[in-house]
């Protein structure tokens, strides 16, 4: 086994020829000018590496991390990368593409989604997740997906593992043969998109400011179907067309102003969502502490918990600090400090210093 290679353990079947790499192995491959096609790099932290133009076709990238919670200011460059047929669907840790520059990148699968589903219908038993064509637990929040291509992708809407794109920019991107039902793009940018041969858009949420672009972007490769589509809608209302496709047009999200009341509303929403997901444990609490006279640039989020600092000891809680990830995804800069003096038999105080970006 070469230096930098690691045994690949997985609950899912993997191809025997796959070469398993850790971060050091990936760095070595990049220094040699290699692409990363067909490699196995599940759960590897690649944040901050220069990946522009590299091919990850057919690679196992489940749980890959292109975002480092410990260094949220570092941005990963994956412009013009190719992720075709890469295994991204994860029912465990998220595949983190948070805050990346993915301009011009390609995502998806070579097998048509409707043909994949027809094949599944002919086969016995439920399809394995790696053969689903889905992007389960894909987190692409606050990323530049400008001019990207997404082919034959199921965004896993209504599955409990749906892809997340809050704050992402998909301007001038192309979606071909995708299932985007129940996916929330209402906090994403969809200007100038093309949506070709959609499998389903039912329940997809978009901003009202993107409605005309999305409606104009829906096209069909079948000439007769496209002719009928054009004849039916012509120069008609974008809202009427989108309603027929089941698309939900929502008002754009309110801008978070720099006042404590709105910060409290945003962060309280994050805390409640994590609480509903049973991320917080019994006896743990989270409390926002506003800045004093000498702390005007920062305000504090007080969290009393021990598992945040020692998550691997709690088998029921993800290792990742989801609270930190959610705060960063909401647009804040976050520093995490422990308070040893507050330790009890069951909890330890943790302070999240929350700054607005740029401070």
N, C-alpha and C positions, 0 to 999 in steps of 0.2 A: 504494500500500500504506500502510495506516495505521500510525502510530507504535506500536511494540510488536508488530507482526506480523512474522513471519519466513517465509522459504520453507520448505516442508515437503518434505523428502526422505525417501523411504521405499522399501524394497524391495517393499512391498505396495501394491496398488492402493488409492487413496483417492478419495473422492467429490469431483468437481470443485468443488462448491459449498462445500467445507470452508474455513473461515477459520483460518489457522494463527497461533497466538499463542505468545509467550514469556511468562516470568513477569510482565514489566512490562505486557504486553498483557492478561493475566488480571487483574492488579491494577486496571488501568483499567476493564475490564469490570465488575468487582465494585463499584468506586466509582460506576459509572453504574447500579447495581442490576440488571445484566443476568444472565441465566442463561448457561450455557456449553454449551448443546445444539448438537451437530453440529460443534464446533470440533475442530481438530487441535492437540493439545498433547503429542505423544509426547516422553518423556524430560525434560519440564519439571519443575523443582523447585518445588512448591507448598507445601512444608513451612511451617507456621506461619500460613498465610493463613486468614482467617475465611470458611469455605465453607458454613456451616450453611444448610440449606434450599435449596441451589442444585441445579439440574438439569444433569446431564451426559449426558442421553439422546443416544445416537447419536454421542457424541464419540470421537475417537481418543485414548485415554489410555494407550497401551502405554508402559511404562517410566516413567510418571509417578512422582514421588517426593513422598510426603506425610510423609517422615521424613528428617531431615537428620543424617547421621552426625557432622557437625561440631558439632551442637547437639542432642544426643539428649534433652535435657530439654524441648525445645519440642514441644508436642503439637498436632496438627492437628485442628480441629473440623470433622467432616463429618456431624454429626447431621442426620437427615431429608433427606439428599441422595438424588438419584435417578440411578443409573448404568445404567438399563435400556438395552440394545442398545449400550452403549459397547464399543469394541474394547479389550480388556485383554490378550488372549493375546499373549505375547511369547516368542520363542525366543532373544532376546538378553538385555538387562539385565532384572532383575526389575522388576515394577510394585510399588512399595513403599508398602504401606498399614500399615507397622509402627507400633504404638503409637498409632493414631488413636482418636478417639472417634467411632464410626460409629453410635451409638444411633439406631434407627429408620430407617436408610438402606435403600434398595432396590438390589439387584444382580440381574443376569441378563438374560434375553432374552425378547422377546415371542413368538418362534417356539418352539413346543413342541419339546423336544429329540428326541423320537422321530420327529416329523415332519421335523425338520431332517435326521436321519440317513437317513430314507426318501428324502428329496430327493437327498441325496448319493449314495445307491445307484443312483438313476435317472440321475444325471449322469455324464459321462465324466471320467476323471482324478480325482486325489486332491483333496479339498476344500482350499481355502486356509485358513491358520491363522485369519485374521480371520473366517472363516465356520464355524468349528468349534464355536462355542458353549462353548468351553473357557476356563478361567482359567489358562492356562499361565504359569508363573513369577510367579504372584500371591503376594506375601508379606504375610500379614496377622497376623504374629506379635505377641503382647502387645497386642492391640487389643480395644476394647470393641465387639462386634457385637451388643449386647443389642437385642432386638426388631427385628432386621433381617429382611429378606425376600430369599430367593434363589430365583429362578425359572428353570427350564429350563437350569441350569448343569451343565456337565461340569467337574469339578474336576481333570481331567487325571491321574487316578491311574495309576500304573505307566507313565507316559510319559517319565520323566526330567525333566519340567518341571512336576510336580504342585504344586498350591497348598499353601502352608505356613501353618499356623494354631497353632503352638506358643504356649501362653500366652494364647490368645484366649478371650473370653467370649461365647458364643452364647445365653445364657439368654433364654428366651421368644421365640426366633427361629423363623421358618417357612421350611422348605425345600419347594419344590414342583417335582416333575418333575425332580429332580436325579440326576446320576450321581456318587456319592461313593465308588465302589469304590476300595479300596486307599488311601484318604485317612486320615491319622493325626490323629484328634481326641483321642488319649489324654492329651494335655497341654492340652486345651481344656475349657471348661465348657459342658455341653449341658443344663442344667436347664430343664425346661418347654418343650422344643422340640416343634414339629410337623413331621413328615416326611410330606408328602402325595404320593401317587402316585410313589414313588421308582422311578427307572429301574434303578438298581443300588446296593446297599449292600455287595456282596460284598467282603470284605477290609477294610472300614472299621474302624478301631480306635477304641475309646472307653474311658473309665475305668469301672471297676466301679461307682463311686458314681453314674454317670450312666445305668446300664443300665436301671433301671426307668423313668426319664423318656423315654429314647429309645424303648423298647418301647411305652410308652403313647402316644407321639406319632406312631406309624406309622398312617396312615389312608388311605382311598381315596375318591375322589370318586364312583366308580361304586357305586351303592347295593347292588347284588348282591354285588360284590366285597368291599365293606365288611362286609356281613352274613356272608359266608363267613369273612372274616378274624376277625371278632368271635366267631363260633361255634367256630372252630378253637382259638382261644387263650383266650378268655374271661378268667378270673381266673388263668390258668396262670402258669408261670414265665417271667419276662422273659428269662432266659438261654436258655430253650428256643426262644422266639420269635426272638430275635436270632440264634441259631445257624442257624435255618432260613433267615434272610435273609443269612447269611454274615458277620454282624457279629462282629468279634473283640473280646471284652471283656478289657481289660488292667487290671492293678493300677495305681493312681495312681502317678505318678512320685515318687521320693523327694525330700523337701525338702532343698535344699542348705543344710547347716549352716555356720555361720561358723567353720570350722576349715580350715587350709591343705590338709589331705589331701583334703577334698571339693572345694575350689576346684581343686586340681591335677587331680582326676579329671574335672571338668566341662570345664576349659579344654583338657586333653590330648585329650579326645574331640573338641572343636571343631577342634583343630590336625590330628588324624589324619583327620578327615572332609575337611578342605580339602586335606590332602596326597593323599588318595585321589582327589580330584577334580582333581589336577594343578595346583592353584592355586599352590603353592610350586614354585619352580624349582630346578634343580640347583645345589648350593652354598649354598642358603638354609637357615637353621635357625631354630627357635623354642625358646626355653628359658624356663621359669618361674623367676623370681628372687624368693625370699621376702624380706619386709621385715626391715630391721635394727632395732636397738633404738629408733632415732629415727624409724622409719617404720611405726609400728604400725597406721596407718589405711589404708595402701596397700600393695600388693604388686605386683611387676613381672613382666611377660611380655616377655622379651627376644627380638626378632626381627631376624635379620641378613638384610637384603634391601635392594635399591635400587629395585626396581620398585614397591614399596609407595608410595614418595614420587613416583615418576615413571612411573606406570602407562601413560600413553599411548604411551611409547616401546616398550612390549612388546605387540605385536599379538596375542599368544596369551593374555594375561592380561586379565580384565575390568578396566575403569577403576576400578570400585568397590573399596573396601577391604573385602573380604568378611570378613576377620578381625574388623575393628572392628564390622561389622554383626552378626556372629554373637555377639560378646561382649555387645553391647547387648541383642540379642534374648534372651540367656540371663539378663538381669536385672542386668547390671553397668553401672556408670558408668565410662567409659573416657577417658583422656587419652593422646594420642599425641605422643611427643617424639622428635626425631632426635638422633643422637649423631655429630656430624661427625668427632670425633676417631677414631672407630672405622672410618672409611671405608677400604676397600681398593680394588683395581682393579675388583672385581666386586660388592662389597656395601657397604651402609651399615647401621649398627646403628640400630634403631628400638626404643624402649621404650614399651610399652603399660602405663600406670599403671592398674591395675584396682582399682576401689573397689566395695564393696557399695552398693546403692542407699540413699540417705539420708545417706551420709557426705560 
